[in-house]
Amino acid sequence: MIRLAKVAVIAALAAFALIVAYNNVFDYNSNYQFVRHVLSMDTTFPDSALRPRAIDSETLCAAYAVIISTEASTGLLLALGDARLLPVVFRFYRDRRRVFCHVAVENLERTGRRLPHPHNHARRIDFCRPA
């Protein structure tokens, strides 16, 4: 169940990244104003040592496009990875169940070999072969 929980977390992260990218594309202006406000650092003190890091030029639009494309690619890559991981996890649980069944059958065979049979001592119990 831990593996399925990991797949669910990856799916949730992919959905979140895709929703954020969708929101940034379709509500471009309000999100652009927020990014402009953050990158221009217009609420910091004018004599702050951090002020030279502010971005006030037209490169802001390119930076915002990079932000949106990074969010979208993150969401798509997470969704792709989740889609490839899900069948592997289901196969793991299917194989694990099969292994447990074979271990149980092997234990039955071993105990069957050790038990004395009153009618025929040479008889072996073989659960894997059909009768």
C-alpha positions, 0 to 999 in steps of 0.5 A: 500500500505504500507504493500506491500512496506514493503514486497518489502523492505524485498524481496530486503533485502533477495535478497541482502543478498543472492547475497552477500552470493553467491558472497562470495562462488563463488568468495571465494579467493578475498573475503577471502583476503579482510576479512583476511586484515580487521581481521588482521588489518595489516594497523593499527599502530604497537603500537596501542591499538587496535592491540591485537584484530587482528586475524592472526591465522587459526581461520580466515577461520572459521570466514569467514565460519561463516560470509558466513553462517550468510549471507546465513541464513539471506537471506534465513530467510528473503525470507522465511518470505517474502513468508509467509507474502505476502499471508497475505498482499494480504488477508488483502487487499482483506478483507479490500475491502470486509469490505469497501463494507459491510460498504457501503451496511450497510449505504445504508440499514440504509438510506433505512430504514429511507427514507419514502416509498410512496407505502408501509411504512413497506417495508425495503430495504435489499441489502444483500439478493438476490431478 
